[in-house]
């Protein structure tokens, strides 16, 4: 006659099994995250936002959000002066490209490649090359910083002839000597009473000739 099993032992076994299953689920989730990389897609120029929307819709329709988790069109906000008014516009950092965070396999590759507007992955056709962690961090940081503080639009370059349109040197002609895009500053060489001197101006105070 066999002895009845200890109920405490059964509970302990059930608890261990439950913990093992939970650990497997967690480990699988971690593995899924580790398998995801950022890839660069070539897309139709000036259609980046439309391609992003098309891909998002397809991912949702195929219920693939767990393996294609993020789609980014790298852009920055730029402040500019037009006709005396300041406005903020969005400018693509990498025209013709879209970044996708995904686990690359045959199924996800097919979904992405079959999206209207997508050309190809950057890298060999048979083996797309993921972005490095440093590249991803820099890309996301540039997008974030721009949204916090729009960057002044500076379209001048050293040696360019310009005309000063505002300030104490209004209507003076000059030559751009230095450009600081981050601060929106241009340093210009102007002739004053027969002498050439450098003056510092904000980008909106000058215009191209």
Helices and strands as residue ranges (DSSP letters): H 7-35, E 36-43, H 48-61, E 68-72, E 75-82, E 85-92, E 97-103, H 106-113, E 118-121, E 123-124, E 127-128, H 133-148, E 151-152, E 161-164, E 173-180, E 185-192, E 195-202, G 203-205, E 206-208
